[in-house]
Amino acid sequence: MISIVFGLGTAIFFASSSLMSSRAVKVIGSASSVAWVMLIGLALTLPFTFAAGIPDEVAPNTGWLLTAGAGNVAGILVAGLAFRVGKVGVIAPILATEGAIAAVIAAVLGESVAPIVAFILLVIVGGIVLSATAPDPEPLEHERPLAAVALATGAALLFGVSLYAAGRLSGELPIAWVLLPARLVGTLALFVPLLLLRRLRITRGTLPLVVAMGFTEVLGFVCYAIGAQYQVGVTSVLASQFAPIAAVMAYVLFKERLGRLQIVGVVILVLAVTALAVVS
């Protein structure tokens, strides 16, 4: 029951973050949006990091910490660019393939991959291609579907790298230390330079969005970490459902409609990611 509750919590937090990002980046841009989110996340994470102290395992894992942090920040940045030119219903399912990408990285680095996993990965690629090439009956203003899918795929690759690195760290470090790198890297590499260059943007309308995103990003990861301690498979399956939740919420809130073939591509992605989580 605990894994179900926290798995659903993960999906809801990540879906909410995707929706808010899709609105904020259209007004203040991806860089400013990510910069504020990372600063807020850092403020939330630092007290718990100090409370946990500095574990002996931090120094030997510096490389993985930097990889996890840089991959997560870059992924959110590129995902924001995708949301500027595409629909949430198409982009979110592609972002949800981050777990599959982490599995591929694990295979490349020596872990065995079952034939069924390889087949599911091919299905995921097919779903991405279909989503990218299917006709859009009601395109958004300034929408660029191919660019959106390409950017979303790039973001998923970056998230996959970050997820694999975080997986390497999760068994050795407290949750706060796994969360810290992305927030610290994002603050130092984005927030501070944008502030010094006077290019950091915020509006009255986007302020509550970036604040809420800072919370949902952290809370989503914490929920996943807690749920995975009980049943990794159940938590992963439910967490991956942030994609259809985001698509439905985008339809209800923003009236984003997808074509039939686009819906087929999204369904293929959701089912494939779910199947991969079950098999894994």
Secondary structure, 3 states (H helix, E strand, C coil): CHHHHHHHHHHHHHHHHHHHHHHHHHHHCHHHHHHHHHHHHHHHHHHHHHHHCCCCCCHHHHHHHHHHHHHHHHHHHHHHHHHHHCCHHHHHHHHCCHHHHHHHHHHHCCCCCCHHHHHHHHHHHHHHHHHHHCCCCCCCCCCCHHHHHHHHHHHHHHHHHHHHHHHHHHCCCCHHHHHHHHHHHHHHHHHHHHHHCCCCCCCCCCHHHHHHHHHHHHHHHHHHHHHHCCCHHHHHHHHCCHHHHHHHHHHHHHCCCCCHHHHHHHHHHHHHHHHHHHHC
